[in-house]
Structure formats: structure tokens, C-alpha cells
């Protein structure tokens, strides 16, 4: 099941306190970037983030879920209504995220 444009717009609004949030559509889902680094994505209308140390610490009760068949597990963000929490989460994750790969 592909994610809806409405859910993408809702998540982008919730992340609007952050500068330089971008997204890219990929196979009916959406990859979310912060300052050029992938923080996670929207899969089947679920906001999932990479399971870096800071994200695990901030969401100790979060479930690990597969974004799609064959992918690595990611953390499900349940508290998408809390803009301040989302801002703090993404900012905390940034330093731990890998740099974008150079395209050939």
C-alpha cells in the first residue's frame, strides 16, 4: 500500500520548525531528509526513522518495524502530533546519521 500525499503533508507540517527538510518520492513511499541526510521515511502512512542511538534513547518504547519487505528495521514514531518532540528527535539524530553517498 502506498502512502498518501495527505500523510506526507501532515508530517512535513509537523517538521516545519526545522530548516532544510526535504523529501523524495520513491516507489509510492517518501524518503525524508534533514540537511541532506536521510532521517527516515513514510511507509504505508507510518513515519519511520533510522534506529540510531539518540532515537532509541528518546523513544525507548518504540516498536521496530519493516518499512517494506527486505529492508532493515526502523523505529516507528508514534508521537507525530508533538512538533517539539519531532524537532528535538531529528536534531538529536543528525550527527549520528551517515553522510549522503556521492553519486557517480
N, C-alpha and C positions, 0 to 999 in steps of 0.2 A: 504494500500500500504506500503510495507516495504521500509526502507531507503537503499540507495545504499552504497556499500563499498567505492566508489569514493568520495561521500559526506563526509563520516566519515573521510577518509584520508585527505580531504581538511580541515575540521575543526580541526583535530589533528595537521596538519601543522600550521594552524593559531594560535594554542595554544602552539606551540613548544617552546616559550620563557619561559614557566612555567615548573618548575621541578615537577615531580610526577603526571602528568596527565595520567590517565588510563581509560579504557573503558571496558564494558562488553556487549555482545550481549544478547538481551532478546526479544524473540518473533518477530524477524525481525527488531527490533529497537536497539538503542545503548544508554546505560546509561553512562554518563561521570562523572568521579571522579577527584577531586583535593585533594591530600594528604589524600586520603581515604574517603573523604566526597562527597556525591552526589551533584553536582552543577546543573545538568540538564541532557539533553539528546538530541539525534537526533531522531526525529519522522517525518515520511513522508518527509524526506530530509529538515527538518526545525530544526534549533538549538534553543531549548527552555531551559530557566533556571528557577530555583526556584524564586518565587516572594518575595525575602527578601528585606528589607528596602533599602539597598545600591543599589541593582539592579534597583529598582523602581526609585530611585533618579537619577541614571546615565542614565536611559532610560525612561524619563518621557513621551515620545510619544509612547512607545512600546505597542503593542496590547497584550492582554491576550488571549491565545489560549489553547484549549484542546489537550494534546498530543495524547490521544486516548479516546474512549467512556468510561465514568465512572470515569475518572481521574480528579484530581484537575487542575485548570487552571495554566498555566505557562506563563512566559514572552517570547515573540518571539524576538530573537536577529536579527535585520535587518542588522547591521553593521559588518557582518562577515569578510569583506575584511580588516578591520582595526585591525592588530595584536596588536598594542599598546593599543587600547581601550579594546580588549578582555582580555589582560593580566591584565589591571587595574580593569576591571569588576570582573574577577574571584578572584583576590587578595582581593578586597573590600568585596566580598560576603563571603569569607572563615570563618571569625569569627562568622557570623550570622547563618551559616549552622549547623544543628544538627549533633552531633557525630554519627558515624555509630553504628547501633544496634548490640549487641553481639549475635552471633549465638549460639544456644543451642547444 
